[in-house]
Amino acid sequence: MYHKILLAYDGSEGALRGLKAGIRLAKVHHAERCALTVKEKLPPIEEKDFADQTYGRILKWAEGLAMGEGVDLQTLVRPGHPAKTIVEVAKEGKFDLILVGNSRLSQAWRFLGTTAEKVSRHAHCSVLIVT
């Protein structure tokens, strides 16, 4: 059913739940999978190396998790607004599913997190929000 799955991953607890669910789902569907991390703010030049290392470490960890499940995981870092960038990458890459984790911070009010909500409203494809 799904051929290309985009996993939005920022290293948070909610994103980790989403990443794990996405890896399992991709395995079942034999789907191509890509983990995307979005750099929300471009740091000043002297902080760029630190930011690159941080994002690289986050994605390296995600690759290791996928490898432990016996699957390959492509990774991608893009600058920009998280929700907008996730939707744009999904459309450009012709993904048929976007998987995002819910932070649970807003659960007391029963609302989705800002990023998950915006992605679900604007995506051209299916969106799975993992809580």
C-alpha positions in Angstrom: 0.0 0.0 0.0 2.8 2.5 0.9 5.8 2.7 -1.3 7.6 5.8 0.1 7.4 6.8 3.8 8.8 10.1 5.1 9.6 10.0 8.8 9.9 13.4 10.4 12.5 13.0 13.2 13.9 15.7 15.5 15.2 13.5 18.3 12.3 14.2 20.6 10.4 11.5 22.6 7.3 11.9 20.3 9.4 11.7 17.2 11.2 8.6 18.5 7.8 6.9 18.9 7.0 7.9 15.3 10.3 6.7 14.0 9.9 3.3 15.6 6.4 2.9 14.2 7.5 4.1 10.8 10.4 1.6 10.6 7.9 -1.2 11.5 5.4 0.0 9.0 8.0 0.4 6.2 9.2 -3.1 6.9 5.6 -4.5 6.6 5.0 -2.6 3.3 8.6 -3.1 2.0 8.5 0.7 1.5 11.4 3.1 0.9 11.9 5.2 4.0 13.6 8.5 4.7 14.1 10.3 8.0 14.0 14.0 7.7 15.3 16.5 10.3 14.5 20.2 9.8 16.9 22.9 11.0 14.4 25.5 12.2 16.9 28.4 12.5 20.1 28.7 10.6 22.8 29.3 13.1 25.5 32.0 12.9 28.7 30.7 11.1 30.5 29.9 14.3 27.6 27.7 15.5 27.0 26.0 12.2 29.5 23.1 12.9 27.9 22.5 16.2 24.4 22.4 14.7 25.6 20.1 11.8 27.1 17.7 14.4 23.9 17.7 16.4 21.6 17.0 13.5 24.1 14.5 12.1 24.1 12.7 15.5 20.3 12.6 15.6 20.1 11.1 12.2 23.0 8.7 12.8 21.1 7.4 15.8 18.0 6.9 13.7 20.0 5.0 11.1 21.3 2.7 13.8 17.8 2.0 15.1 16.7 1.1 11.6 19.7 -1.1 11.1 18.9 -2.9 14.3 15.6 -3.7 12.7 17.3 -5.0 9.6 16.2 -2.1 7.3 18.1 0.7 5.6 17.1 4.3 6.3 17.9 7.3 4.1 18.4 10.5 6.0 18.0 14.2 5.0 18.5 17.5 6.8 16.8 20.6 5.4 16.6 24.2 6.7 13.3 25.9 7.2 10.0 25.9 9.1 9.4 22.3 10.3 5.8 21.8 9.1 6.3 23.6 5.8 9.5 21.8 5.0 8.1 18.4 5.9 5.2 19.0 3.5 7.5 20.3 0.7 10.0 17.4 1.0 7.1 14.9 0.9 5.7 16.5 -2.2 9.0 16.9 -4.0 10.0 13.3 -3.1 6.6 11.9 -4.1 6.1 10.2 -0.7 2.8 8.6 -0.2 2.9 8.7 3.7 4.3 11.2 6.2 4.8 9.9 9.7 5.1 12.4 12.5 5.2 11.9 16.3 3.0 13.9 18.7 4.9 15.6 21.5 2.0 14.9 24.0 2.7 18.4 25.5 -0.8 19.6 24.4 -2.6 16.3 25.2 -4.3 17.8 28.3 -6.2 20.0 25.9 -6.7 17.2 23.4 -5.1 19.2 20.5 -2.4 18.0 18.2 1.0 19.6 18.4 1.5 22.6 16.1 3.8 20.7 13.6 1.7 17.6 13.5 -1.5 19.6 13.0 0.0 21.8 10.2 1.4 18.8 8.4 -1.9 17.0 8.5 -3.7 20.0 7.1 -1.4 20.8 4.2 0.1 17.5 3.1 -0.7 16.1 -0.4 -0.6 12.6 0.9 -1.6 10.5 3.9 -0.3 11.5 7.3 0.1 9.2 10.3 0.4 10.9 13.7 1.9 8.6 16.4 1.1 9.4 20.0 
